Amino acid sequence: MLETSARLLRLLSLLQAHREWSGADLADRLGVTPRTVRRDVDRLRELGYPVNASPGTGGGYQLGAGAELPPLLLDDEEAVAVAVGLRTAAGQGIEGIGETSVRALAKLEQVLPDRLRRRVGALNSFTVPMLRGQQRSTVDAGVLTELANACRDSERLRFEYRDHGGSATRRTVEPHRLVCTERRWYLVAWDVERDDWRTFRADRIVPKPPHGPRFAPRTPPAEDLAAYVSQGVSNRAYATRAVVRLHTSAERAAEFVGPSDGVLEPVDDGRCLLRTGAANLDVLVIHVLLMGVDFEVVEPPELTGRIRALRDRLSRAMAPESP
């Protein structure tokens, strides 16, 4: 009985780890006959695991989706990865997922062997997240799911969208992809009324179903959507834009320039270009100065003039007072 139970667990682990197995491959992995594999599959079905079987020479066994979530078998590395991922998710900007992640983590840690519990505990206790100063925005997990489903099904999406000033507009879009940063989630979509691609902050979206109809997906606005969104939220969204040459490598600059701060472009081992934007020239100057590295202004020339004006103002502020 013990041997049979262990073999069932091994069979379940194989089915969970691979999309589809032939009966011969499973028999070879388990060291049994194909007939024994068929009997073991029947036992798994009796336990509630939906194992699908396709006949023929190209057929095989596949673990399907059931009405209930069956227990998962994880190896040591997978269990640690899931536990750390749940702990990380508890602090991310998805409304309501924190408590859900904590509940799932509590269940997982309850059944972790001591050796794995110590590994997870060490990672959590001695890891400090390096978060940027800006407050994260939170987005409802149900909204994210609705947006993702519309992207998957190529279904037109209707929603109310609030801009930076709080003004609301009704939008109808053809959603393409969700893009996430450490702070925010964005929807890249074709705006039907504006006849152009747009990027929307997910936390400002209020879905207004019914959605539809279905549409034929368009060619995306860029091959690298992460870079496209980064450029949009850090550059195109602002009326005042600039390009500066930072005197540090792109790899080093990436440590303090986030996706919403600007787009980096390597020049050589010790320099890179930063394309960024801000509400006005003064904010741009402060934005670049706070990066803490030497830089040169590439464009616009007005930025150089503004830096000189601020330099003179600072010099006057530091000048000794006359008696």
C-alpha positions as a Markdown table, in Angstrom:
| # | Residue | x | y | z |
|---|---|---|---|---|
| 1 | Met | 0.0 | 0.0 | 0.0 |
| 2 | Leu | 2.8 | 2.4 | 0.9 |
| 3 | Glu | 4.5 | 1.6 | -2.4 |
| 4 | Thr | 1.3 | 2.3 | -4.3 |
| 5 | Ser | 0.7 | 5.6 | -2.4 |
| 6 | Ala | 4.2 | 6.8 | -3.2 |
| 7 | Arg | 3.8 | 5.9 | -6.8 |
| 8 | Leu | 0.5 | 7.8 | -7.0 |
| 9 | Leu | 2.2 | 10.9 | -5.6 |
| 10 | Arg | 5.0 | 10.5 | -8.1 |
| 11 | Leu | 2.5 | 10.1 | -10.9 |
| 12 | Leu | 0.6 | 13.2 | -9.7 |
| 13 | Ser | 3.9 | 15.2 | -9.6 |
| 14 | Leu | 4.7 | 14.2 | -13.1 |
| 15 | Leu | 1.3 | 15.2 | -14.4 |
| 16 | Gln | 1.5 | 18.6 | -12.7 |
| 17 | Ala | 5.0 | 19.3 | -14.0 |
| 18 | His | 4.4 | 18.6 | -17.7 |
| 19 | Arg | 1.6 | 19.5 | -20.1 |
| 20 | Glu | 1.0 | 15.9 | -21.5 |
| 21 | Trp | 2.6 | 12.5 | -21.1 |
| 22 | Ser | 2.3 | 9.4 | -23.2 |
| 23 | Gly | 1.4 | 6.2 | -21.3 |
| 24 | Ala | 4.7 | 4.7 | -22.3 |
| 25 | Asp | 6.7 | 7.6 | -20.9 |
| 26 | Leu | 4.8 | 7.6 | -17.6 |
| 27 | Ala | 5.4 | 3.8 | -17.3 |
| 28 | Asp | 9.1 | 4.3 | -18.0 |
| 29 | Arg | 9.4 | 7.1 | -15.4 |
| 30 | Leu | 7.5 | 5.1 | -12.8 |
| 31 | Gly | 9.1 | 1.7 | -13.6 |
| 32 | Val | 5.8 | 0.0 | -14.1 |
| 33 | Thr | 3.7 | -1.3 | -17.0 |
| 34 | Pro | 1.3 | 0.8 | -19.0 |
| 35 | Arg | -1.6 | -1.2 | -17.5 |
| 36 | Thr | -0.5 | -0.1 | -14.0 |
| 37 | Val | -0.4 | 3.5 | -15.2 |
| 38 | Arg | -4.0 | 3.2 | -16.3 |
| 39 | Arg | -5.0 | 1.8 | -12.9 |
| 40 | Asp | -3.2 | 4.6 | -11.1 |
| 41 | Val | -4.8 | 7.2 | -13.3 |
| 42 | Asp | -8.2 | 5.7 | -12.4 |
| 43 | Arg | -7.3 | 6.0 | -8.7 |
| 44 | Leu | -6.3 | 9.7 | -9.1 |
| 45 | Arg | -9.7 | 10.3 | -10.7 |
| 46 | Glu | -11.4 | 8.7 | -7.8 |
| 47 | Leu | -9.6 | 11.1 | -5.5 |
| 48 | Gly | -10.9 | 14.1 | -7.5 |
| 49 | Tyr | -8.1 | 14.8 | -9.9 |
| 50 | Pro | -9.4 | 15.4 | -13.5 |
| 51 | Val | -6.9 | 13.4 | -15.6 |
| 52 | Asn | -7.8 | 13.5 | -19.3 |
| 53 | Ala | -6.8 | 10.7 | -21.6 |
| 54 | Ser | -6.6 | 11.0 | -25.4 |
| 55 | Pro | -6.6 | 7.7 | -27.5 |
| 56 | Gly | -4.4 | 6.8 | -30.4 |
| 57 | Thr | -0.6 | 6.7 | -31.0 |
| 58 | Gly | -0.3 | 10.4 | -30.4 |
| 59 | Gly | -2.5 | 10.4 | -27.4 |
| 60 | Gly | -1.6 | 10.6 | -23.7 |
| 61 | Tyr | -2.5 | 11.8 | -20.3 |
| 62 | Gln | -3.1 | 15.4 | -19.2 |
| 63 | Leu | -4.1 | 16.9 | -15.9 |
| 64 | Gly | -7.2 | 19.0 | -16.6 |
| 65 | Ala | -9.0 | 21.7 | -14.7 |
| 66 | Gly | -11.6 | 20.6 | -12.2 |
| 67 | Ala | -14.4 | 22.1 | -10.3 |
| 68 | Glu | -12.2 | 22.4 | -7.2 |
| 69 | Leu | -8.6 | 23.1 | -6.7 |
| 70 | Pro | -6.8 | 19.9 | -5.8 |
| 71 | Pro | -3.6 | 19.7 | -3.7 |
| 72 | Leu | -0.4 | 20.7 | -5.5 |
| 73 | Leu | 2.8 | 18.8 | -5.2 |
| 74 | Leu | 5.8 | 21.1 | -5.1 |
| 75 | Asp | 9.5 | 20.3 | -4.9 |
| 76 | Asp | 11.7 | 22.1 | -2.4 |
| 77 | Glu | 12.7 | 24.9 | -4.8 |
| 78 | Glu | 9.2 | 25.4 | -6.0 |
| 79 | Ala | 7.8 | 25.6 | -2.5 |
| 80 | Val | 10.4 | 28.2 | -1.5 |
| 81 | Ala | 9.7 | 30.3 | -4.7 |
| 82 | Val | 5.9 | 30.2 | -4.0 |
| 83 | Ala | 6.3 | 31.2 | -0.4 |
| 84 | Val | 8.6 | 34.1 | -1.2 |
| 85 | Gly | 6.4 | 35.2 | -4.0 |
| 86 | Leu | 3.4 | 35.3 | -1.8 |
| 87 | Arg | 5.3 | 37.3 | 0.8 |
| 88 | Thr | 6.3 | 39.8 | -1.9 |
| 89 | Ala | 2.8 | 39.9 | -3.3 |
| 90 | Ala | 1.4 | 40.9 | 0.1 |
| 91 | Gly | 3.2 | 44.3 | -0.3 |
| 92 | Gln | 2.3 | 45.0 | -3.9 |
| 93 | Gly | -0.1 | 47.6 | -5.3 |
| 94 | Ile | -3.1 | 45.3 | -5.9 |
| 95 | Glu | -6.0 | 46.1 | -3.6 |
| 96 | Gly | -7.1 | 43.2 | -1.6 |
| 97 | Ile | -4.3 | 40.8 | -2.6 |
| 98 | Gly | -2.3 | 41.5 | 0.5 |
| 99 | Glu | -4.7 | 39.7 | 2.9 |
| 100 | Thr | -5.3 | 36.9 | 0.4 |
| 101 | Ser | -1.6 | 36.4 | 0.0 |
| 102 | Val | -1.1 | 36.3 | 3.7 |
| 103 | Arg | -3.8 | 33.6 | 4.1 |
| 104 | Ala | -2.3 | 31.5 | 1.3 |
| 105 | Leu | 1.1 | 31.9 | 2.8 |
| 106 | Ala | -0.1 | 30.8 | 6.3 |
| 107 | Lys | -1.5 | 27.6 | 4.8 |
| 108 | Leu | 1.7 | 26.9 | 2.9 |
| 109 | Glu | 4.0 | 27.6 | 5.8 |
| 110 | Gln | 1.9 | 25.3 | 8.0 |
| 111 | Val | 2.8 | 22.3 | 5.9 |
| 112 | Leu | 6.4 | 23.3 | 5.0 |
| 113 | Pro | 9.1 | 21.0 | 6.4 |
| 114 | Asp | 11.3 | 22.6 | 9.0 |
| 115 | Arg | 14.2 | 22.9 | 6.6 |
| 116 | Leu | 12.2 | 24.8 | 4.0 |
| 117 | Arg | 10.5 | 26.9 | 6.7 |
| 118 | Arg | 13.9 | 28.1 | 7.9 |
| 119 | Arg | 14.9 | 29.0 | 4.3 |
| 120 | Val | 11.8 | 31.0 | 3.7 |
| 121 | Gly | 12.1 | 32.6 | 7.2 |
| 122 | Ala | 15.7 | 33.7 | 6.5 |
| 123 | Leu | 14.8 | 35.2 | 3.1 |
| 124 | Asn | 11.9 | 37.2 | 4.6 |
| 125 | Ser | 13.8 | 38.3 | 7.8 |
| 126 | Phe | 17.0 | 39.4 | 6.1 |
| 127 | Thr | 15.6 | 40.9 | 2.9 |
| 128 | Val | 14.7 | 44.6 | 2.8 |
| 129 | Pro | 12.7 | 45.8 | -0.2 |
| 130 | Met | 14.2 | 48.9 | -1.9 |
| 131 | Leu | 11.2 | 50.9 | -2.8 |
| 132 | Arg | 11.2 | 54.3 | -4.4 |
| 133 | Gly | 9.9 | 57.2 | -2.4 |
| 134 | Gln | 6.7 | 57.7 | -4.4 |
| 135 | Gln | 3.5 | 56.3 | -2.9 |
| 136 | Arg | 2.2 | 53.2 | -4.7 |
| 137 | Ser | -1.2 | 53.4 | -6.2 |
| 138 | Thr | -3.5 | 50.4 | -5.6 |
| 139 | Val | -5.8 | 48.8 | -8.1 |
| 140 | Asp | -8.6 | 46.4 | -7.4 |
| 141 | Ala | -7.7 | 42.8 | -8.3 |
| 142 | Gly | -11.1 | 42.4 | -9.9 |
| 143 | Val | -10.4 | 45.3 | -12.2 |
| 144 | Leu | -7.1 | 43.7 | -13.2 |
| 145 | Thr | -8.8 | 40.4 | -13.9 |
| 146 | Glu | -11.5 | 42.1 | -16.0 |
| 147 | Leu | -8.8 | 44.0 | -18.0 |
| 148 | Ala | -6.7 | 40.8 | -18.5 |
| 149 | Asn | -9.7 | 38.8 | -19.7 |
| 150 | Ala | -10.6 | 41.5 | -22.2 |
| 151 | Cys | -7.1 | 41.5 | -23.5 |
| 152 | Arg | -7.1 | 37.7 | -23.8 |
| 153 | Asp | -10.5 | 37.5 | -25.5 |
| 154 | Ser | -9.9 | 40.5 | -27.9 |
| 155 | Glu | -13.0 | 42.1 | -26.6 |
| 156 | Arg | -13.7 | 45.8 | -26.7 |
| 157 | Leu | -13.7 | 47.4 | -23.3 |
| 158 | Arg | -15.8 | 50.3 | -22.0 |
| 159 | Phe | -14.8 | 52.2 | -18.9 |
| 160 | Glu | -14.7 | 55.6 | -17.1 |
| 161 | Tyr | -11.2 | 57.1 | -16.9 |
| 162 | Arg | -10.1 | 59.7 | -14.4 |
| 163 | Asp | -7.2 | 61.9 | -15.5 |
| 164 | His | -4.6 | 63.5 | -13.2 |
| 165 | Gly | -6.9 | 66.3 | -12.3 |
| 166 | Gly | -9.8 | 64.0 | -11.4 |
| 167 | Ser | -11.9 | 64.8 | -14.6 |
| 168 | Ala | -13.7 | 61.7 | -15.9 |
| 169 | Thr | -14.2 | 60.6 | -19.5 |
| 170 | Arg | -15.9 | 57.6 | -21.1 |
| 171 | Arg | -13.6 | 55.5 | -23.2 |
| 172 | Thr | -14.1 | 52.6 | -25.6 |
| 173 | Val | -10.9 | 50.7 | -26.4 |
| 174 | Glu | -9.4 | 47.6 | -27.9 |
| 175 | Pro | -7.2 | 46.3 | -25.0 |
| 176 | His | -3.9 | 44.8 | -25.9 |
| 177 | Arg | -1.7 | 44.2 | -22.9 |
| 178 | Leu | -1.2 | 45.0 | -19.2 |
| 179 | Val | 2.2 | 46.4 | -18.2 |
| 180 | Cys | 3.2 | 46.6 | -14.6 |
| 181 | Thr | 6.0 | 48.5 | -12.7 |
| 182 | Glu | 6.9 | 48.3 | -9.0 |
| 183 | Arg | 4.5 | 51.2 | -8.5 |
| 184 | Arg | 1.6 | 50.9 | -11.0 |
| 185 | Trp | -0.3 | 48.9 | -13.5 |
| 186 | Tyr | -1.0 | 50.2 | -17.0 |
| 187 | Leu | -3.3 | 49.2 | -19.9 |
| 188 | Val | -2.0 | 49.6 | -23.4 |
| 189 | Ala | -5.0 | 49.8 | -25.7 |
| 190 | Trp | -6.3 | 51.3 | -29.0 |
| 191 | Asp | -8.6 | 54.1 | -28.3 |
| 192 | Val | -11.5 | 53.7 | -30.7 |
| 193 | Glu | -12.7 | 57.3 | -30.7 |
| 194 | Arg | -9.3 | 58.9 | -30.7 |
| 195 | Asp | -8.1 | 56.5 | -33.4 |
| 196 | Asp | -4.7 | 56.0 | -31.7 |
| 197 | Trp | -2.8 | 53.9 | -29.1 |
| 198 | Arg | -3.2 | 55.1 | -25.5 |
| 199 | Thr | -1.8 | 54.1 | -22.1 |
| 200 | Phe | -4.1 | 54.1 | -19.1 |
| 201 | Arg | -3.3 | 53.8 | -15.5 |
| 202 | Ala | -5.3 | 50.8 | -14.2 |
| 203 | Asp | -6.1 | 52.4 | -10.8 |
| 204 | Arg | -8.0 | 55.2 | -12.7 |
| 205 | Ile | -10.1 | 52.8 | -14.7 |
| 206 | Val | -13.7 | 52.0 | -13.7 |
| 207 | Pro | -15.1 | 49.3 | -16.0 |
| 208 | Lys | -18.6 | 50.0 | -17.4 |
| 209 | Pro | -19.9 | 46.7 | -18.9 |
| 210 | Pro | -21.3 | 45.3 | -21.0 |
| 211 | His | -18.2 | 45.0 | -23.1 |
| 212 | Gly | -17.7 | 43.8 | -26.7 |
| 213 | Pro | -17.9 | 43.2 | -29.5 |
| 214 | Arg | -14.8 | 41.1 | -30.4 |
| 215 | Phe | -12.1 | 42.7 | -32.6 |
| 216 | Ala | -9.2 | 41.6 | -34.7 |
| 217 | Pro | -6.0 | 42.4 | -32.7 |
| 218 | Arg | -3.9 | 45.2 | -34.2 |
| 219 | Thr | -0.1 | 45.4 | -34.6 |
| 220 | Pro | 1.1 | 46.7 | -31.2 |
| 221 | Pro | 2.6 | 50.2 | -31.1 |
| 222 | Ala | 6.0 | 48.8 | -30.2 |
| 223 | Glu | 7.8 | 45.5 | -29.9 |
| 224 | Asp | 9.0 | 46.3 | -26.4 |
| 225 | Leu | 5.8 | 47.4 | -24.7 |
| 226 | Ala | 7.6 | 47.9 | -21.3 |
| 227 | Ala | 9.9 | 50.5 | -22.9 |
| 228 | Tyr | 6.9 | 52.0 | -24.8 |
| 229 | Val | 5.0 | 52.5 | -21.5 |
| 230 | Ser | 8.1 | 53.8 | -19.7 |
| 231 | Gln | 8.7 | 56.4 | -22.4 |
| 232 | Gly | 5.0 | 57.4 | -22.3 |
| 233 | Val | 4.7 | 57.9 | -18.6 |
| 234 | Ser | 8.1 | 59.5 | -18.2 |
| 235 | Asn | 8.4 | 61.6 | -21.3 |
| 236 | Arg | 5.4 | 61.8 | -23.8 |
| 237 | Ala | 3.0 | 62.6 | -21.0 |
| 238 | Tyr | 4.7 | 65.9 | -20.2 |
| 239 | Ala | 4.7 | 69.1 | -22.1 |
| 240 | Thr | 8.3 | 69.8 | -21.1 |
| 241 | Arg | 10.8 | 67.2 | -22.2 |
| 242 | Ala | 14.5 | 66.9 | -22.2 |
| 243 | Val | 17.4 | 64.7 | -23.1 |
| 244 | Val | 20.5 | 64.8 | -20.8 |
| 245 | Arg | 23.7 | 62.9 | -20.9 |
| 246 | Leu | 24.5 | 61.3 | -17.6 |
| 247 | His | 28.1 | 60.7 | -16.7 |
| 248 | Thr | 27.5 | 57.1 | -15.6 |
| 249 | Ser | 26.8 | 53.8 | -17.3 |
| 250 | Ala | 23.2 | 52.8 | -18.2 |
| 251 | Glu | 23.5 | 49.9 | -15.8 |
| 252 | Arg | 24.5 | 52.1 | -12.9 |
| 253 | Ala | 21.8 | 54.7 | -13.8 |
| 254 | Ala | 19.1 | 52.0 | -13.9 |
| 255 | Glu | 19.7 | 51.6 | -10.1 |
| 256 | Phe | 18.2 | 55.1 | -9.5 |
| 257 | Val | 16.2 | 55.8 | -12.7 |
| 258 | Gly | 12.9 | 53.8 | -12.6 |
| 259 | Pro | 10.6 | 53.1 | -15.5 |
| 260 | Ser | 8.4 | 56.1 | -14.7 |
| 261 | Asp | 11.4 | 58.4 | -14.2 |
| 262 | Gly | 12.8 | 58.3 | -17.8 |
| 263 | Val | 14.2 | 56.1 | -20.6 |
| 264 | Leu | 17.9 | 55.3 | -20.6 |
| 265 | Glu | 20.0 | 54.7 | -23.7 |
| 266 | Pro | 23.6 | 53.6 | -23.4 |
| 267 | Val | 26.3 | 55.7 | -25.0 |
| 268 | Asp | 29.5 | 54.0 | -23.8 |
| 269 | Asp | 30.8 | 52.3 | -20.7 |
| 270 | Gly | 30.7 | 55.5 | -18.7 |
| 271 | Arg | 27.8 | 57.6 | -20.1 |
| 272 | Cys | 24.2 | 57.2 | -21.1 |
| 273 | Leu | 21.3 | 59.3 | -22.4 |
| 274 | Leu | 18.3 | 60.0 | -20.2 |
| 275 | Arg | 15.0 | 61.0 | -22.0 |
| 276 | Thr | 12.6 | 62.4 | -19.5 |
| 277 | Gly | 9.9 | 65.0 | -18.9 |
| 278 | Ala | 8.3 | 67.1 | -16.2 |
| 279 | Ala | 5.6 | 69.7 | -15.6 |
| 280 | Asn | 8.1 | 72.6 | -16.2 |
| 281 | Leu | 11.8 | 73.4 | -16.6 |
| 282 | Asp | 12.3 | 74.0 | -12.8 |
| 283 | Val | 11.0 | 70.5 | -12.0 |
| 284 | Leu | 13.2 | 69.1 | -14.7 |
| 285 | Val | 16.3 | 70.7 | -13.2 |
| 286 | Ile | 15.5 | 69.3 | -9.7 |
| 287 | His | 14.6 | 65.9 | -11.1 |
| 288 | Val | 18.0 | 65.6 | -12.8 |
| 289 | Leu | 20.0 | 67.1 | -10.0 |
| 290 | Leu | 18.6 | 64.7 | -7.4 |
| 291 | Met | 20.0 | 61.8 | -9.4 |
| 292 | Gly | 23.4 | 62.7 | -7.9 |
| 293 | Val | 25.6 | 62.3 | -11.0 |
| 294 | Asp | 27.3 | 64.8 | -13.4 |
| 295 | Phe | 25.3 | 65.5 | -16.6 |
| 296 | Glu | 25.2 | 67.6 | -19.7 |
| 297 | Val | 22.1 | 69.0 | -21.4 |
| 298 | Val | 21.6 | 67.7 | -24.9 |
| 299 | Glu | 18.2 | 69.4 | -25.4 |
| 300 | Pro | 16.3 | 71.7 | -25.1 |
| 301 | Pro | 18.6 | 74.7 | -24.9 |
| 302 | Glu | 16.1 | 76.4 | -22.6 |
| 303 | Leu | 17.0 | 73.9 | -20.0 |
| 304 | Thr | 20.6 | 75.1 | -20.0 |
| 305 | Gly | 19.4 | 78.7 | -19.5 |
| 306 | Arg | 17.2 | 77.6 | -16.7 |
| 307 | Ile | 20.1 | 75.9 | -14.9 |
| 308 | Arg | 22.2 | 79.1 | -15.2 |
| 309 | Ala | 19.3 | 81.1 | -13.7 |
| 310 | Leu | 18.9 | 78.7 | -10.8 |
| 311 | Arg | 22.7 | 78.7 | -10.3 |
| 312 | Asp | 22.8 | 82.5 | -10.0 |
| 313 | Arg | 19.9 | 82.4 | -7.6 |
| 314 | Leu | 21.6 | 79.8 | -5.4 |
| 315 | Ser | 24.9 | 81.9 | -5.5 |
| 316 | Arg | 23.0 | 84.9 | -4.3 |
| 317 | Ala | 21.5 | 82.9 | -1.5 |
| 318 | Met | 24.9 | 81.8 | -0.4 |
| 319 | Ala | 26.5 | 85.2 | -0.6 |
| 320 | Pro | 27.4 | 86.8 | 2.8 |
| 321 | Glu | 25.0 | 89.5 | 3.9 |
| 322 | Ser | 26.4 | 93.1 | 3.7 |
| 323 | Pro | 26.9 | 94.9 | 7.0 |
